[in-house]
Amino acid sequence: MLTAAEELLAEEGVAGLTLRACARRAGVSHAAPKHHFSDMSELLSEVAARSFDKLTAEMKEAREGSGDTPEARYVSVSQTYVNFARAHPARFRLMFRWDALSLDNPALLQAARRTFAEMVNSITAQRGQPEVTPESLATRIRDRSLQNDVLIGWSHIHGYAQLFLEGQFDGFAAEEGADVFIERTLKHGGQRLSHLFREEG
């Protein structure tokens, strides 16, 4: 059912998803989904949780393989975040559609927390601070200085991804192509923000 939902989401967006359509794609009876998901928001929450975990794994791999400098790791995480949105636009949009998801779904909440912790760690590294864990995140993020930097960094990469998906950068990227444009501009933005984070840390 989850695989079927992911396929339909990629093809038709959230609007094209129903439990009946997912059951048909999965090759099971129309009543079968009710044995696992109470309603559509529960199914979408599980899809979103899997998407968060996929993004977390890709960001962690990028951060660990990007080199020795905190700046390089932050730039790599930013590029991975944006490229995930490009590769999976419908899943990316769903992950932040709280109106369509079940906000008391444990799998969703835990997966989102892991993704957020991974993103935060690309910033704590700039500040020369220990990494956060999903368990320590709520406490650590109460530090207003760290919180401010995280909001700046997250707004940068998430806003960039959203604007790119909506075609707002098409005119800027036309001459050099999307891949080169993203690499160049995120590297520049990441370097500028990395300098700011180091000052704050």
Backbone torsions as a table, in degrees:
resi	resn	phi	psi	omega
1	MET	NA	-41.4	-179.0
2	LEU	-67.2	-40.9	177.2
3	THR	-64.0	-42.2	178.2
4	ALA	-62.1	-41.8	179.4
5	ALA	-64.1	-40.6	178.5
6	GLU	-63.9	-40.6	179.1
7	GLU	-64.8	-46.5	-179.7
8	LEU	-66.4	-36.1	177.9
9	LEU	-61.9	-43.4	179.6
10	ALA	-65.6	-33.9	-176.0
11	GLU	-83.5	-38.7	-168.9
12	GLU	-127.0	-5.3	-177.0
13	GLY	76.5	178.7	-177.4
14	VAL	-60.0	-35.6	-177.0
15	ALA	-61.0	-27.4	-178.1
16	GLY	-90.5	4.1	-176.5
17	LEU	-97.0	127.0	170.0
18	THR	-139.7	159.3	177.1
19	LEU	-61.8	-36.8	-179.8
20	ARG	-65.4	-42.8	-179.9
21	ALA	-65.8	-39.7	178.6
22	CYS	-65.4	-40.3	178.4
23	ALA	-63.2	-43.1	178.9
24	ARG	-61.3	-45.0	179.7
25	ARG	-65.3	-36.5	-178.9
26	ALA	-78.5	-11.5	179.1
27	GLY	76.6	31.5	178.3
28	VAL	-121.5	171.9	-178.5
29	SER	-68.3	158.2	-179.9
30	HIS	-62.5	-25.7	-178.3
31	ALA	-84.2	-16.9	-173.7
32	ALA	-58.8	-41.3	-178.1
33	PRO	-58.5	-30.1	-178.0
34	LYS	-65.0	-18.1	177.7
35	HIS	-74.4	-18.9	-175.6
36	HIS	-119.1	-30.1	-175.0
37	PHE	-131.1	125.2	-177.6
38	SER	-68.8	-31.7	178.5
39	ASP	-158.4	-177.9	-175.7
40	MET	-64.8	-34.5	-178.5
41	SER	-64.6	-32.0	178.0
42	GLU	-68.7	-41.3	177.4
43	LEU	-64.8	-45.8	179.7
44	LEU	-63.5	-34.4	178.7
45	SER	-64.9	-39.3	178.0
46	GLU	-67.5	-38.4	176.3
47	VAL	-63.9	-44.3	179.3
48	ALA	-63.0	-39.8	179.0
49	ALA	-61.6	-43.8	177.8
50	ARG	-63.6	-35.0	179.2
51	SER	-69.1	-42.3	176.0
52	PHE	-59.3	-43.8	-178.8
53	ASP	-65.3	-36.4	177.1
54	LYS	-65.5	-43.7	178.5
55	LEU	-64.1	-41.6	178.4
56	THR	-58.8	-46.7	-179.3
57	ALA	-61.9	-40.9	-179.3
58	GLU	-69.5	-39.8	178.3
59	MET	-66.7	-41.1	179.3
60	LYS	-63.4	-43.9	178.1
61	GLU	-61.9	-42.0	179.7
62	ALA	-65.0	-43.7	-177.9
63	ARG	-64.6	-41.4	-177.5
64	GLU	-74.9	-23.2	-176.3
65	GLY	-105.6	11.3	-171.6
66	SER	-95.7	-4.5	179.9
67	GLY	123.7	-174.5	-171.3
68	ASP	-90.9	-17.4	-173.0
69	THR	-92.7	141.2	176.5
70	PRO	-57.6	-35.3	179.6
71	GLU	-61.9	-45.9	179.7
72	ALA	-62.4	-37.6	-179.7
73	ARG	-68.5	-39.5	178.9
74	TYR	-65.6	-43.3	178.9
75	VAL	-61.8	-42.1	-178.9
76	SER	-65.0	-41.0	177.5
77	VAL	-63.9	-41.7	179.1
78	SER	-60.8	-46.0	-179.3
79	GLN	-65.2	-37.9	178.6
80	THR	-65.1	-42.0	179.0
81	TYR	-59.7	-48.7	-178.4
82	VAL	-68.0	-41.2	-179.6
83	ASN	-69.3	-28.5	172.4
84	PHE	-63.5	-44.2	178.2
85	ALA	-60.8	-40.4	178.4
86	ARG	-64.7	-41.8	-176.0
87	ALA	-75.4	-29.7	-175.4
88	HIS	-134.4	63.1	-173.0
89	PRO	-60.3	-41.0	-177.9
90	ALA	-69.0	-41.4	178.6
91	ARG	-66.8	-39.0	179.1
92	PHE	-62.3	-45.6	179.3
93	ARG	-63.7	-40.9	-179.9
94	LEU	-60.8	-39.4	-175.6
95	MET	-56.3	-25.8	-177.0
96	PHE	-114.1	15.8	177.0
97	ARG	-94.1	73.5	-177.1
98	TRP	-59.9	-24.8	179.7
99	ASP	-68.9	-21.4	-177.6
100	ALA	-100.9	-5.3	-173.1
101	LEU	-111.8	164.2	176.3
102	SER	-94.2	109.4	-171.3
103	LEU	-77.5	-3.0	173.6
104	ASP	-106.7	14.4	177.8
105	ASN	-76.1	115.3	-175.2
106	PRO	-60.6	-40.1	-178.9
107	ALA	-62.9	-41.4	178.9
108	LEU	-65.6	-47.6	-177.7
109	LEU	-62.6	-42.4	-179.5
110	GLN	-68.6	-40.5	-180.0
111	ALA	-66.5	-42.5	178.2
112	ALA	-62.8	-38.9	179.0
113	ARG	-64.7	-38.4	178.5
114	ARG	-65.3	-40.9	178.2
115	THR	-64.0	-45.2	-178.4
116	PHE	-63.6	-41.0	178.9
117	ALA	-62.4	-39.8	179.3
118	GLU	-64.7	-41.1	177.9
119	MET	-66.4	-42.1	178.9
120	VAL	-60.4	-37.1	-178.0
121	ASN	-68.2	-22.1	174.5
122	SER	-71.9	-16.9	179.3
123	ILE	-98.7	-39.1	177.5
124	THR	-60.4	-31.7	178.6
125	ALA	-62.8	-36.0	178.1
126	GLN	-65.0	-35.3	-174.2
127	ARG	-87.0	-1.6	-179.4
128	GLY	69.2	31.8	-177.5
129	GLN	-111.6	157.9	178.0
130	PRO	-61.9	154.6	176.7
131	GLU	-67.2	152.4	172.0
132	VAL	-92.6	159.6	170.3
133	THR	-113.7	162.8	175.6
134	PRO	-55.7	-31.7	-178.4
135	GLU	-75.4	-33.7	-177.8
136	SER	-92.0	-4.7	-172.6
137	LEU	-57.8	-48.0	-175.5
138	ALA	-60.2	-37.5	179.6
139	THR	-74.4	-45.9	-176.5
140	ARG	-64.8	-35.0	-174.5
141	ILE	-75.2	-6.7	174.3
142	ARG	-71.6	-19.7	174.1
143	ASP	-63.2	112.5	-172.3
144	ARG	-62.3	-34.4	-179.9
145	SER	-65.6	-46.9	176.8
146	LEU	-65.2	-43.1	180.0
147	GLN	-57.0	-43.5	179.7
148	ASN	-60.7	-44.2	-179.7
149	ASP	-66.8	-39.6	179.3
150	VAL	-62.8	-42.5	179.9
151	LEU	-65.1	-37.4	176.4
152	ILE	-64.7	-49.3	-177.3
153	GLY	-65.1	-43.0	-179.7
154	TRP	-67.4	-43.2	178.7
155	SER	-60.6	-36.3	179.9
156	HIS	-63.3	-54.4	-173.5
157	ILE	-76.9	-34.1	-180.0
158	HIS	-74.2	-42.6	177.4
159	GLY	-62.5	-39.3	176.9
160	TYR	-60.4	-47.6	-178.8
161	ALA	-61.0	-44.7	-178.8
162	GLN	-64.6	-44.7	179.6
163	LEU	-63.4	-38.4	178.5
164	PHE	-64.0	-45.4	-179.0
165	LEU	-62.6	-32.3	-179.3
166	GLU	-83.7	3.6	176.0
167	GLY	80.5	11.3	-176.4
168	GLN	-71.4	-17.6	-179.2
169	PHE	-101.5	2.9	-173.7
170	ASP	-56.8	-43.4	-179.2
171	GLY	-64.7	-38.6	179.3
172	PHE	-68.7	-37.2	-171.9
173	ALA	-88.4	-8.1	-171.2
174	ALA	-59.4	-41.8	-173.1
175	GLU	-69.8	-43.6	-174.7
176	GLU	-100.9	-9.9	-178.8
177	GLY	91.8	151.9	-173.0
178	ALA	-61.4	-44.1	-176.3
179	ASP	-61.6	-47.1	-179.0
180	VAL	-67.4	-41.1	-179.9
181	PHE	-60.1	-47.8	-179.1
182	ILE	-62.9	-46.0	-179.7
183	GLU	-61.0	-44.7	-177.1
184	ARG	-67.3	-48.4	-173.5
185	THR	-74.2	-36.4	177.5
186	LEU	-71.5	-32.2	175.2
187	LYS	-64.7	-45.4	179.5
188	HIS	-62.9	-49.3	179.9
189	GLY	-62.7	-40.4	179.5
190	GLY	-64.6	-39.0	178.7
191	GLN	-65.6	-41.4	179.3
192	ARG	-65.1	-43.9	-179.4
193	LEU	-69.8	-36.5	178.2
194	SER	-59.4	-40.9	177.5
195	HIS	-61.8	-42.5	178.9
196	LEU	-64.0	-45.2	-178.7
197	PHE	-62.9	-38.7	179.1
198	ARG	-64.8	-36.0	177.2
199	GLU	-64.7	-42.4	-178.2
200	GLU	-70.2	-39.1	-177.2
201	GLY	-65.4	NA	NA
